[in-house]
Amino acid sequence: MKRETKKTQFIKGIGVTPGIIIGKAYLLDRGKIEAPARVIPEFQIPQEVERFQDAVEEAKKQLRLAKEKLLREEAAGPTYILDVHLLLLEDKNLIENTIETIKQSWINSEWALKINLERLRKIFNNIDDEYLKSRKADIDYIGERILRSLMGKDKEAIPLIKEEVIIVSHDLSPADTAQMSKDKVTAFVTNMGGRTSHTAIMARSLEIPAVVGAETATHYINTGDTLIVDGITGVVVVNPSPEIMHEYLERQRVRQKMERELFQYRDLPAETIDGYRVKVLANIELVEEIPSVLQHGAEGIGLYRTEYLYLNRKDLPSEEDHFQAYKHVVEGIYPHAAVIRTLDIGGDKFLSHMDLAEEMNPAMGLRAIRFSLKEVDIFKVQLRAILRASAFGKVKLLFPMISGATEIREVKKILHAVRLDLSAEGIPFDPKMEIGIMIEVPSAVTIADILAKEVDFFSIGTNDLIQYSLAIDRVNESVTHLYEPLHPAILRLVKEVVQAAHNAGIRVAMCGEMAGEPLYVPILLGLELDELSMNVLSIFRVKKVLRSYTYRECKSLVSNSLHLSTPEEIEDLVRANLREKFPEEFGENFNYRLTLNEYKEGE
C-alpha cells in the first residue's frame, strides 16, 4: 500500500534565534483554561482565601525549581525573567487585590483572579509601545500558572519529553523555556510572541533556535510532523518535500560550519584589512545580560535601555532602585564603558496613577526627553542615580529623541543642577562623564552641526529615524514592507550626521537594528561610523564581515550606492558585493528574501 505524502506547508513567523533545525514536531496543546465562576457562602471565604494562597505558593515553587535548573546549567542570564515572575507573585496589585475580591464579592478564587487579571490586561492594552505592550504576557503567564495550580492542572509536560523534538505551542512561559533540555528540545515554534517577548529573550539566552509569532502554527502542525525551523528568516516548513529538505540540509550544513568559524572572532579586534578600526558594542536591557555581552567579545555597552525599571510596578522606581541597577551594569562591564540612556517612554506607559491625557499618536507625543523635561522631578531621580553610578566605572549618558538645541540646553541645565546638589551632599560622581544624544528624528539630522557643538557624542537610532523619515509605522503590518534601512534617503541622512559630527570632532555610534545586520556592515563602514552597537548574537557575524573588507572598498560601495535610486537597487549591489566574499552565505541558493516571496502561508 502506497504511503500518503503529506502536503508541504509554509508558515511565517519571527525568527528570534539564529539556526536551522530539522526534526519532529511535538504539539504542546494545554488548551485554554476555563475558570469556573461560583458564588460561595460567607463561611467558606477563609478556606477559599487559603486555597488561593496555596496555589500562589505552588506557582512560586515551580518557578524556583525552574530557576534552580537554569543555575545548575550555568544559564544564569535569563533567570532574571523568572525573578520578574516571582516578584509578580508577590505583587499587591494582583495577589492582595484578588484576595480582597474573594472577601468582598463572596466568589471563588478562579473568578476573582480572572477579574483582576482582566483589569491589569486593560492597562497594558492602552500602551502603544510594542516592547512594553508585550510585557502583558508576563501577567498572562502568572495568571495561567496560578489557575493551573488552583484547578490541579499544573503537571508539566516538557520535563517528560524523552526524545529530540521541536516543541510547537500557542505560547510558552519563561518557566516552560527554562525547563527545556537542549539535548531533547532542539527548537520551538509559538503562535504568540515578538522579538522583545520574554519567550524570545529566553530563546536567545539559551541559544535555542526559535520562531515566535507564527500565528497559525498549532492549526497546521501535528505531533509527529517533520518540521524545518529557520530561526534566521522566521520560516517554518511543515512536511517538506525532498527538494526543500535537500535545500535546507545544505543551508544547515553551511550554517553549522559558519557557527564553528564565527567563534574565532570573539577576541579579534573589529578592524578592516587595512586597519580602519571601529568599536563593536552591545545593546542590553538588564544587568543579567552582561555575562553574554562579555562572552561574545563586545567592547562595552553601547545602549542600556532603562525602561524596564519602570515596568510591572504600581509606583515609580526610587533613586536607590535606579542606582543599584546602574551600579551593577557599570561594575559588570568594567573596564569597558556603559552608555546609559535616560527614559525613552511616555507617561502613558507607566502603571502608576499619573494624570496625563490620552494621545492620538503617542509616537509623536509626550515621550522620551519631552516627558523627562515635563516631569523634571522624575528626570532628576534618574540623573542622580546615573551620576552616582559613574563613580564605580565608566559611564556615558545618552538622551533620547532630541529634536533641537533648546531641548539639549535645557537638559544640560538640569544635569548641572543635579551635579551641584550631589557635590553639596558630598556624593562622588565622575565630573567628566560624557553626554550624548540620540539622532532619531529628521530635525536633529538637519541641525546636526549645531547639536554637535552641544554634546560629546552622537548615537544614531535607526529604528525611529527610519520610521519618522519614511513616515512608516514599523509595527503596522500594512506598511512594514516599506521599512527600508537601505533607502537612499536614510543613507544620505546617516552620511550627513557623520560628517557634521566628525567636523566637530565627536564620535558617532549607531545603536538601531541596522547596526547588527551583516548585510549593512560594508555600507556602515563606508559611511564612517565609529561604533556599532547591537544584540550580542550579531557580534561574531558583524566582526567577520567587517574584517573581510578594506576601508577603501567600503567607501567605494557607499559612493556607488548613493548614485542609485531605490532601496532594491542598493540592496542588490550590496548583496552582489558580499556574495563575492561569502558565496556560501550570500550566494543565490541562500537568498532568504527570495525564499520568503515564493510561498503563501498554509500552502
C-alpha positions in Angstrom: 0.0 0.0 0.0 1.4 3.4 -1.0 2.1 5.7 1.9 0.3 9.1 1.6 2.6 12.0 1.2 1.7 14.9 3.4 1.4 18.3 1.7 4.2 20.8 2.3 3.2 23.9 4.1 5.0 27.1 4.9 4.3 29.2 8.0 5.9 32.7 8.6 6.7 34.0 12.0 9.5 35.9 13.6 13.0 34.3 13.8 14.4 35.2 17.2 17.4 32.8 17.5 19.7 32.1 14.5 19.9 28.5 13.5 18.2 25.9 11.2 16.8 22.8 12.9 15.1 19.8 11.2 13.1 17.4 13.4 9.8 16.0 14.6 7.1 18.2 16.0 5.7 17.8 19.5 2.4 19.7 19.9 2.2 21.1 23.4 -1.5 21.9 23.5 -2.6 22.6 27.0 -5.8 24.1 25.8 -7.4 27.3 27.2 -8.3 27.1 30.9 -11.9 28.0 31.5 -12.1 29.4 35.0 -15.3 28.4 36.9 -17.4 31.1 38.4 -19.1 30.4 41.6 -20.7 32.4 44.4 -19.6 30.9 47.8 -21.2 31.2 51.2 -19.6 33.5 53.7 -18.3 30.8 56.0 -16.2 29.3 53.1 -14.3 32.6 52.5 -11.4 31.9 54.8 -11.0 28.4 53.2 -11.1 29.9 49.7 -8.5 32.5 50.5 -6.3 29.8 51.9 -6.8 27.8 48.7 -5.8 30.8 46.6 -2.7 31.4 48.7 -1.7 27.7 48.4 -1.9 28.0 44.6 0.3 31.1 44.6 2.9 29.2 46.8 2.8 26.3 44.4 3.3 28.6 41.5 6.3 30.1 43.3 7.7 26.7 44.0 7.5 25.7 40.3 9.3 28.9 39.3 12.0 28.5 41.9 12.6 24.9 40.6 12.9 26.2 37.0 15.3 28.9 38.2 17.5 26.3 40.0 17.6 24.3 36.9 19.0 27.2 34.9 21.6 28.0 37.5 22.7 24.3 37.6 23.2 24.6 33.8 25.1 27.8 34.2 22.5 29.7 32.3 22.2 32.4 34.9 21.5 35.2 32.3 17.8 34.5 31.7 16.9 33.8 35.3 16.0 37.5 35.7 12.8 36.7 33.8 11.8 34.1 36.3 12.7 36.6 39.1 10.3 39.1 37.5 7.5 36.5 37.6 8.3 35.6 41.2 8.0 39.3 42.0 4.6 39.4 40.3 3.5 36.6 42.6 4.3 39.0 45.5 2.6 41.9 43.8 -0.1 43.6 45.9 -1.8 44.8 42.8 -2.6 41.2 41.8 -2.4 38.9 44.8 -3.9 41.1 47.5 -6.5 42.6 45.3 -7.6 39.1 44.3 -7.9 38.1 48.0 -9.9 41.3 48.6 -12.2 40.4 45.7 -12.9 37.0 47.2 -13.7 38.5 50.5 -15.9 41.3 49.3 -17.7 39.6 46.4 -18.0 36.1 48.0 -16.7 34.4 44.9 -14.3 31.5 44.2 -10.6 32.1 43.6 -10.6 31.4 39.9 -13.3 34.0 39.2 -11.6 36.6 41.5 -8.3 36.1 39.8 -9.8 36.4 36.4 -11.4 39.7 37.3 -8.1 41.2 38.4 -6.1 39.7 35.5 -8.5 41.4 33.1 -8.1 44.7 34.9 -4.4 44.5 34.5 -4.6 43.5 30.8 -6.7 46.6 30.1 -3.9 48.7 31.5 -1.4 47.1 29.2 -3.7 47.2 26.2 -3.7 51.0 26.4 0.1 51.0 25.9 1.2 51.8 22.3 4.8 50.8 22.6 5.4 47.4 21.1 8.0 46.3 23.6 6.0 47.5 26.6 2.7 46.1 25.4 4.4 42.7 25.1 5.0 42.7 28.8 1.3 41.9 29.2 2.4 38.3 28.5 4.0 38.3 32.0 0.6 38.8 33.6 -0.9 36.1 31.4 1.9 33.6 32.3 1.4 34.2 36.0 -2.4 34.1 35.8 -2.3 30.8 33.9 0.2 29.3 36.3 -2.0 30.2 39.4 -5.1 28.9 37.6 -3.5 25.6 36.8 -2.5 25.2 40.4 -6.0 26.0 41.6 -7.5 23.5 39.2 -5.0 20.7 39.6 -3.7 21.1 36.1 -0.1 22.1 36.9 1.6 18.9 35.7 4.4 19.9 33.4 4.7 18.0 30.0 8.1 19.4 29.0 10.3 17.6 31.5 8.7 14.3 30.4 9.9 14.5 26.9 12.4 11.7 26.2 13.4 12.2 22.6 14.6 15.0 20.4 11.6 17.2 19.3 10.6 20.6 18.2 8.0 22.0 20.6 5.0 23.7 19.0 2.7 25.6 21.3 0.3 28.5 21.3 2.7 30.2 23.7 5.4 29.2 26.2 6.1 30.8 29.5 9.7 31.6 30.6 9.4 28.8 33.1 8.5 26.4 30.2 11.5 27.5 28.3 13.7 27.2 31.3 12.7 23.5 31.7 13.7 22.7 28.1 16.7 20.3 27.9 18.7 21.3 24.9 19.5 17.7 24.1 15.8 17.0 23.9 14.2 20.2 22.7 16.1 21.3 19.6 13.9 24.2 18.7 10.4 25.7 19.3 7.6 27.4 17.5 4.8 29.5 19.1 1.8 31.2 17.8 2.3 34.2 20.1 5.3 36.5 20.8 7.5 39.1 19.2 11.2 39.9 19.2 11.0 41.5 22.6 8.8 39.0 24.3 10.2 37.0 27.2 9.9 33.8 25.2 12.2 35.3 22.6 14.6 36.6 25.2 14.8 33.2 26.8 15.4 31.5 23.5 18.3 33.9 22.7 19.8 33.5 26.1 19.6 29.7 26.0 20.6 29.8 22.2 17.7 27.5 21.3 16.6 28.2 17.6 13.0 29.5 17.7 10.3 31.1 15.7 7.6 33.1 17.6 4.5 35.0 16.4 3.8 32.1 13.9 0.0 32.7 14.4 -1.3 29.6 12.6 1.4 27.1 13.8 -0.8 25.0 16.1 -3.5 25.0 13.4 -1.3 23.4 10.7 1.2 21.4 12.7 0.5 18.0 14.4 2.7 15.9 16.7 5.0 13.8 14.5 5.1 16.1 11.5 8.5 16.8 10.1 9.5 20.4 10.6 12.2 22.7 9.4 12.6 25.7 11.7 14.6 28.6 10.3 15.4 30.9 13.1 17.1 33.3 10.7 14.2 34.1 8.5 11.3 33.0 10.7 10.1 30.4 8.2 8.7 27.1 9.4 8.3 24.4 6.8 5.8 21.6 7.6 6.4 18.2 6.0 9.0 19.5 3.5 9.3 17.9 0.0 12.5 16.1 -0.8 13.7 19.1 -2.8 13.1 21.5 0.0 14.6 19.1 2.5 17.7 18.9 0.4 18.0 22.7 0.1 17.6 23.2 3.9 20.1 20.4 4.7 22.6 22.3 2.6 21.7 25.6 4.4 22.0 23.8 7.7 25.5 22.4 6.8 26.7 25.9 5.8 25.2 27.4 8.9 26.8 24.9 11.2 30.2 25.4 9.5 29.8 29.2 9.8 28.9 28.9 13.6 32.1 26.9 14.2 34.2 29.5 12.3 32.5 32.5 13.9 33.7 31.8 17.5 37.3 32.7 16.5 36.2 36.3 16.0 35.3 36.8 19.7 38.7 38.3 20.8 39.7 39.7 17.5 39.7 43.5 17.0 36.9 45.0 14.9 39.0 46.4 12.1 39.2 46.2 8.4 42.0 44.6 6.4 43.7 48.0 6.0 43.4 48.9 9.7 40.2 51.0 9.9 39.0 50.5 13.5 35.5 50.6 14.8 34.1 49.6 18.2 31.5 46.8 18.3 29.3 47.2 21.4 26.2 45.5 22.8 22.6 46.7 23.4 21.1 45.5 26.7 18.1 45.9 28.9 19.1 44.1 32.1 22.2 43.5 34.1 21.8 39.8 33.7 22.8 40.1 30.1 26.3 41.2 30.9 27.9 37.7 31.0 26.6 37.1 27.5 28.0 40.5 26.4 31.5 39.6 27.6 31.3 36.1 26.2 30.6 37.5 22.7 33.6 39.9 22.8 31.7 43.2 22.9 33.9 46.2 23.8 31.3 47.8 26.1 27.6 48.6 26.2 26.5 51.0 23.5 22.9 51.2 24.7 21.5 50.3 28.1 17.7 50.8 27.9 16.4 51.8 31.3 12.7 51.5 30.6 12.4 48.1 32.3 12.9 49.7 35.7 9.5 51.4 35.3 7.5 48.3 34.4 5.5 45.8 36.4 5.1 48.1 39.3 2.4 50.5 40.8 4.9 53.1 41.9 7.9 54.8 40.3 11.3 53.4 40.9 13.3 55.1 43.7 16.7 56.7 43.3 18.1 53.6 45.1 16.3 51.3 42.6 18.0 53.1 39.7 21.4 53.4 41.4 21.6 49.7 42.2 20.7 48.7 38.7 23.2 51.1 37.1 26.0 50.3 39.5 25.7 46.6 38.7 25.9 47.3 35.0 28.8 49.7 35.3 30.8 47.4 37.6 29.9 44.3 35.5 31.2 45.8 32.2 34.3 47.5 33.6 36.9 48.3 32.3 34.7 49.0 29.3 32.2 51.8 29.3 28.4 51.7 29.5 26.2 54.1 27.6 23.1 54.6 29.8 20.1 56.1 28.0 17.5 58.0 30.0 13.9 57.1 30.0 12.6 56.6 26.5 8.9 56.1 27.1 6.0 58.4 27.8 3.8 58.9 30.9 1.1 56.7 29.3 3.4 53.7 29.7 3.6 53.8 33.5 1.4 51.6 35.6 1.2 54.5 38.1 -1.7 56.9 38.6 -0.5 59.8 36.5 -3.0 62.3 35.3 -1.9 62.5 31.7 -4.1 63.0 28.7 -4.6 60.1 26.2 -2.7 60.8 23.0 -3.9 60.0 19.4 -0.3 59.5 18.2 2.0 58.6 21.2 5.0 58.0 18.9 5.0 61.8 18.2 3.7 62.9 21.5 4.9 63.3 25.1 7.6 60.7 25.2 11.3 60.3 25.8 13.1 63.6 26.5 9.8 65.5 26.2 8.3 63.6 29.1 11.5 64.0 31.1 11.5 67.7 30.6 7.9 67.9 31.7 8.3 65.6 34.7 11.6 67.1 35.9 11.4 65.5 39.4 11.2 62.0 37.8 14.1 63.0 35.5 16.3 64.2 38.3 15.9 61.0 40.2 17.3 59.1 37.3 20.1 61.6 36.6 21.2 61.4 40.3 21.4 57.7 40.1 23.3 57.6 36.9 25.8 60.2 38.2 26.3 58.2 41.4 26.9 55.0 39.4 29.6 56.9 37.3 31.8 56.8 40.4 32.0 53.0 40.0 33.2 52.7 36.4 32.9 54.3 33.0 29.6 55.8 32.2 28.3 57.8 29.2 24.9 59.5 29.4 22.6 59.4 26.4 19.4 61.4 25.9 16.7 60.2 23.5 14.6 61.9 20.9 16.4 65.3 20.9 14.9 67.4 18.2 16.6 70.8 18.7 19.2 72.7 20.6 16.7 74.2 23.1 16.0 70.7 24.4 19.6 69.7 25.0 20.4 73.0 26.6 17.5 72.6 29.0 18.7 69.1 29.7 22.2 70.3 30.4 20.9 72.9 32.9 19.0 70.2 34.8 22.1 68.0 34.8 24.2 70.8 36.0 21.8 71.4 38.9 21.9 67.8 39.8 25.7 67.8 39.8 25.7 70.8 42.2 23.3 69.0 44.6 25.5 65.9 44.7 28.6 67.9 45.2 26.9 69.8 48.1 26.0 66.4 49.6 29.5 65.1 49.3 28.3 62.3 47.0 31.1 61.2 44.5 30.5 61.1 40.7 32.5 61.4 37.5 32.6 65.2 36.7 33.9 64.4 33.2 31.2 61.9 32.3 30.4 62.3 28.6 26.9 63.2 27.4 25.4 62.3 24.0 22.1 62.4 22.2 20.1 60.0 20.1 19.8 61.2 16.5 16.4 59.7 15.6 14.2 62.5 14.2 14.8 64.3 10.9 15.1 67.7 12.5 18.1 66.5 14.5 19.8 65.4 11.3 19.2 68.8 9.7 20.8 70.7 12.5 23.4 68.0 13.4 26.2 70.6 13.0 24.5 72.8 15.7 23.8 69.8 18.0 27.4 68.5 17.7 28.7 71.6 19.5 26.5 70.8 22.5 27.5 67.2 23.2 30.4 64.7 23.3 29.0 62.1 21.0 26.0 61.1 18.8 24.2 57.8 18.7 22.0 57.2 15.7 18.8 55.3 16.5 17.9 53.9 13.1 14.7 52.2 14.2 13.0 55.6 14.8 15.0 57.6 12.3 13.7 55.3 9.5 10.2 55.3 10.9 10.0 59.1 11.2 11.8 59.9 7.9 9.8 57.5 5.7 6.5 58.1 7.6 6.2 54.4 8.3 4.7 52.8 11.5 7.1 49.9 11.8 4.5 47.8 13.8 1.8 48.3 11.2 1.8 45.1 9.1 0.2 47.0 6.1 3.3 49.2 5.6 6.2 47.3 7.2 7.4 46.3 3.7 8.2 50.0 3.2 10.5 50.0 6.2 13.8 50.1 4.2 17.1 50.7 6.0 18.9 50.9 2.6 16.5 53.6 1.3 18.7 56.3 -0.4 17.2 58.9 1.9 18.3 57.0 5.0 21.9 56.6 3.8 22.1 60.3 3.0 20.8 61.2 6.4 23.4 59.0 8.1 26.1 60.4 5.9 25.0 64.0 6.9 25.1 63.2 10.6 28.5 61.5 10.5 30.0 64.4 8.6 28.6 67.0 11.0 29.9 65.1 14.0 33.4 64.5 12.6 33.7 68.2 11.6 33.0 69.0 15.3 35.5 66.4 16.4 33.0 64.0 18.1 32.3 60.3 17.6 29.2 58.7 16.1 27.7 55.4 17.1 24.7 53.5 15.6 22.5 51.5 18.0 19.5 50.6 16.0 18.7 47.2 14.5 20.5 48.2 11.3 23.9 48.2 13.2 23.7 44.4 13.8 22.7 43.3 10.3 25.8 41.8 8.5 24.3 42.9 5.1 24.6 46.5 6.1 28.1 46.4 7.6 30.1 47.4 4.5 27.8 50.4 4.0 28.1 51.5 7.6 31.8 51.2 7.4 31.9 53.3 4.2 29.7 55.9 6.0 32.5 56.2 8.6 30.5 55.2 11.7 32.9 55.0 14.7 30.8 52.5 16.8 28.2 49.8 16.1 26.0 48.7 19.0 23.8 45.6 18.6 22.3 42.4 20.0 25.1 40.2 21.3 24.2 37.4 19.0 25.1 39.6 16.0 28.6 40.5 17.1 30.5 37.5 15.7 28.9 37.9 12.2 29.4 41.6 12.1 33.1 41.2 13.0 33.5 38.6 10.3 32.2 40.8 7.6 34.0 43.8 8.9 37.4 42.1 9.0 36.9 40.9 5.4 36.8 44.3 3.8 39.2 47.2 3.3 38.1 50.7 4.2 38.6 51.7 0.6 36.2 49.0 -0.7 33.5 50.2 1.7 33.9 53.9 0.7 33.6 52.9 -2.9 30.5 50.8 -2.2 28.9 53.8 -0.5 29.8 56.1 -3.3 28.2 53.8 -5.8 25.1 53.2 -3.6 24.4 56.9 -3.3 24.1 57.2 -7.0 21.3 54.6 -7.1 17.6 55.4 -6.9 15.8 52.7 -4.9 16.4 50.5 -1.8 16.2 47.4 -4.0 19.0 48.6 -6.3 21.2 49.4 -3.4 20.5 46.0 -1.7 21.2 44.1 -5.0 24.5 46.0 -5.2 25.5 45.2 -1.6 24.4 41.6 -1.8 26.4 41.1 -5.0 29.4 42.6 -3.3 29.0 40.3 -0.3 28.4 37.3 -2.5 31.9 37.6 -3.9 33.5 37.4 -0.4 31.0 35.0 1.1 29.5 32.9 -1.7 28.1 30.2 0.7 26.3 32.8 3.0 25.1 35.3 0.4 25.0 33.1 -2.8 22.0 32.8 -5.0 21.0 29.5 -3.3 20.8 31.1 0.1 18.9 34.3 -0.7 16.3 34.1 2.0 14.4 37.1 0.7 13.6 35.2 -2.4 12.5 32.1 -0.5 10.0 34.2 1.6 8.4 35.5 -1.6 7.9 32.1 -3.1 5.2 30.7 -0.8 1.8 31.5 0.5 1.2 30.7 4.1 -0.6 27.3 4.6 0.1 26.3 1.0 
